[in-house]
Amino acid sequence: QVQLVESGGGLVQAGGSLRLSCEASGRTVSSRTRAWFRQAPRKEREFVAAINWNGVMTSRADSVKGRFTISRDNAKNMVYLQMNSLKPEDTAVYYCAAGSKIDMSPRGYDYWGQGTQVTVSS
């Protein structure tokens, strides 16, 4: 099984920036779609952004368009989420996922990381 490990979360003031990283355990995941989801307490897991196997196609939730950017480096088995202009409503645990195609449902992904906490203060 592929292992995914997120990093880069933390506490930031509203309007600030963070960059999340997700590293895969092997190069076999390089051909897979990669995605970010987030989950706030007592909320459903929510789609944030996804990127296809070669980085040509991306998808982002309307709530983060213009603020968040997803990217990948297949040589390093890495995917990133650059988060700018953060808002308190962005506060959540952010999860990295891998699957076969871009899907806004978490059920479309086969592998998940452990999550990293992002907290945005007012």
C-alpha positions, 0 to 999 in steps of 0.5 A: 500500500502507498503511504502518504504523509502530510506536513506544513500545518500550523497556526496562522493569522487571518490573511496569512499563508501556509504551504502544505506538503504531502510525500508518497512512500514510492514512485508508483503513486506518480501516475495517480491523481492527487488531492487535498481534502479538509475536515472541520470538527463535526463536519463532513470531509470536504474537497479542496483541490486535485491535480491529475497524474501529469499536473496538466489538469487541476480542480479547486473548490469554489471556496478556495479559488484565487487563494489556494494552488495545488501543484506536484513534483513527480520526481520527488513524489510530492504534492503541495497546497499553497494557501494564501489569504487564509480565513478562519473558515479554512480551519480544519484538518487537511488530508492528502489523498491519491486515486485514479482520477479527479473526484470531488468525493472522498470515496474516489480516492484509495490512499490517505495521509494522517492529516495536518491541522491548520488553524486560522485565527481572527 
